[in-house]
Amino acid sequence: MQLTDDIQFLKGVGPKRAELLNKELNIFTVNDLLRHFPFRYIDRTKFYKVNEIKEDFPNIQARGIISNFKTKGSGRKTYLTADFSDQTGTIELIWFKGINRIKQSLTSGKEYIIFGKPARYGRKINIAHPEIDIPEDAGKKIGSSMQAVYPSTEKLAKNNFTSKVFRKIIAGILQSPDIKLPETLPAYIVKKYALLSYRDAVINIHFPKNAETLKRALYRLKFEELFYIQLNILKIKYGRKLKFKGFVFSEVGENFNRFYSEKLPFELTGAQKRVIKEIRKDFASGKQANRLLQGDVGSGKTLVALMLMLIAIDNGYQATLMAPTEILAQQHFKTISGFLEGMNLDIRLLTGSTKQSERRILHEDLKNGKINILIGTHALIEDTVIFKNLGLAVIDEQHRFGVAQRAKMWKKNINPPHIIVMTATPIPRTLAMTVYGDLEISVIDELPPGRKPIKTIHAYDGQRLRVFKFIKEQIQAGRQIYIVYPLIYESENFDYKDLEDGLESISRAFPPPEYAISVVHGRMKPEEKEKAMQLFVKGITNIMIATTVIEVGVDVPNASVMIIESAERFGLSQLHQLRGRVGRGADQSYCILMTSYKLSKEAKIRINTMVETNDGFKIAEVDMKLRGPGDTEGTRQSGIPFELKLADLSKDYKILETARHAADSTLSEDPELKQDKNQILVKQLKSLITRNKKWGMIS
């Protein structure tokens, strides 16, 4: 028997069952079946007495006599019953299918071991379709004390393809004398990390001898999954270092020093200084910098990015900053132009709205090196945009760009520019090491001085009048208010607050001329949105009613209250981003999460997490536990296969760290995997990349 054999030829499978497994679970070969791992185990060491069995118990195991077989009902409604008894009492066994087979295989008055889920029918406790073993055979089964339960589907269950069937077929494979399970890791790694052999791990994941062996089997297989992901990512990273030389920025010159001494708006935090130092080291190394800059909302990433751009300019290069939306690109342009006012640097903006006549001049000035910093949207990666000597590209909110879009930035110079990708969405460490594993990571984990933590309050719909009173007090104190809705219009499908209805009630509670309201939502024309936002920025309107378009909107230091309607509708990441729109000034700011009284368990966890902490990294960890790594923002298009069969990035951090260390050690000694002992790695990587064609570089 070969691992590549078609499953239809296995005993107990056949063409019909094979077709079902193909369609339902993507299982085609013997190897696919062996790698269809159990998701839980039932302890078969415990036996119950009949008088201990209750209907609300999970699966139970008991030893006793089966007798008194009776066929009841008629036609299609025929079923079979039998008594199961020990010295303490009797329960009923019942079968609705396979009646003739059961009658032939069981002997009345003989002792058996039964296993199944108890239920109550009238006064009797019964077990439908129990698993049945002969006591003398039970001990002979491999791994019989811990019984595997397999992931399945409704269709498989309907066709009587149970966990018992999986166990029987897989046991047949593993007990076959000619089955070979070759090692999938080099001997030196297996030895160094004291791992079970691949063969022992596979046998014990399906049929564990005991809890300790199962633990070791799980560790080995999780390690392997994570090791190959890390090896693939780090191989790209090592390959890039060998292949691409980076521009050396040896000078910290006039522009940087002048900005630092004359223009810096506030003292840099320790975290900002640390990050600039880390990236300066990259710039001086002669290797291309490729770094993820993480920083919570309001932590000062843009200022750090600007100072890095000034280093590029001081060394005779151009810099660019790409943002995912026009609003954000315009905000960066205004912020950076304001910071650099009077410094004799040429900063331009390029977006989809830039007129053709302006573009022609901009393209010419960019090509001849007149422009120092170009800020823009996707328009920056168009083929017509040609730099004279681009040295640094900063990509903001990079998860909003596809891999192909980000990669185009590499081609804006003969040698790729240094790349800094920024995100205000904090990423759990395990996810950062996996999704962004080919980048170096820098974290700004301090807020600028003078910023007070935002107070977050949970309020129910019935407390709205108290909230309105609080809004009035804040407006009287000279502050401004955001009110965000999940929907623009009322929906038949969702019982959530909508902006249209909200605008009506807010307008009644806050009438003109005493109060002024701006409205912003995704269906407005860009110029209408811009006009409404500018009224709010300038303080002409007190309240902005909006949908999530303001999530990465304008910076309004005077806005001190963020009210999020139907907050249960939003994910943690989005709630945290929205909350970050306030707290930009020195005043105490507030975030009020309005919800209905009916909240799901997950919604309660999200709301409580927001109330308890402002730490974006803690929030990101909770978010990943709730949603799983594949749904966490920015991971879907990352190029990493998230079909992890066993490893869980929210729980297996220590295994991931060990696996990354192992991959890094291997590549530091043999970056191109040319040594004989590493050929097994090359072979495995090829097969994994063929299976997961989306593996690739992040930026």
Order of alpha helices (4+ residues) and beta strands (2+ residues): alpha-alpha-beta-beta-beta-beta-alpha-beta-beta-beta-beta-alpha-beta-alpha-alpha-alpha-alpha-alpha-alpha-alpha-beta-alpha-beta-alpha-beta-alpha-beta-beta-alpha-beta-alpha-beta-beta-alpha-beta-alpha-beta-alpha-beta-beta-alpha-beta-alpha-alpha-alpha-alpha
